[in-house]
Structures are given as C-alpha cells and as structure tokens.
C-alpha cells in the first residue's frame, strides 16, 4: 500500500540531506547571508543547525524553500 505523496517535492528527502546539499552548494557564509539565522552565521555546524531547524518551523520553511529554488542542490 505504498502511496507516494503527489505534489510533495520533498517527500523522502530528510532535513539533514537538504541542509548538507545547501552547505555543499553555497557554503556556510553564503547560506548565512541568504537566510540570516544565528546557527548559520556563528560557529555553524550541521548538528546545531538541524537542532534549531527542527524546533523552528519558519526557519525550516526558509531552508526547504531555498533548497527547492536551487536546481544545483536537488537530484
């Protein structure tokens, strides 16, 4: 009964994958300029950023939106 989520571009893509690809594509400095949040600008790490993004829906939405707008980060 596998029912993929039609219209959900992020189905099957974890937040960790999204963040890792954005960092690989943009780097922390550019990512921090694009989405001005402390976890990207002050001693950034995947772990600390994931912790913040999982607790902060507005920031997660911005990260997911950036990921979807950048063809270089998606498969």
N, C-alpha and C positions, 0 to 999 in steps of 0.2 A: 504494500500500500504506500509506495513511495510517491509523495505528492510534492514536487518542487514548487517553490513559491513564485508563481508567474509575476513578472514585473518587479521583483526584488533583485536589483543588480548586485547586492551584497550577500545574497544567500550563499552560505558555505565559506565565506571569507571572514576570518576572525579579525578582531581589532588589532591583535598583535601583528598579523600579516599586513594589514593596512598601514599601521604605523611604521613597520620595518621597511616596507616598499617606499613610503613617503620619505623616510630618512635617507634611504639609499639614493633616491632620485633627486631630492632637494638639499639634503644635509640639514643639520640642526639649525644652523644660523638662518638660512632662508625660511625654513619651516617656522621658526620663531618670529620672523618678520611678517610672514603671511598670516599666521594665527598667533596673536600676541598673548600667550599664556606662560606663566612662570616656569612650568615644567619643561618648556621648550627653550627657554632663554637662560635659565640659571642651573648649571650643572645637570644638563639633560641626560636622561637615560631611558631606555625602553621600559624598564621596570617601573620607575617613578611616574613616567608619563601614562602608562597603562593604568596604574592605580588611580591617578587623577581622572583620566578619561572615563573609567568605569563608574565613577561616582558623580560625574558632572555631565548630564545629558546635553547641554548646549555646546560644550566643548567637543564632545564626541560627534555631534551633528556636523560641526565645522570640519573636523578631521575627515569624516566619511564623505562629506561634500567635496572637499579638496581632492580626495582620492578618486572620486567618480569623474571629476572635471579634468583630471590629468591622465591622458591616454598612456603616457610613459610609465605609469605606476600599475596599471591593470594588465592582466594577461591578454 
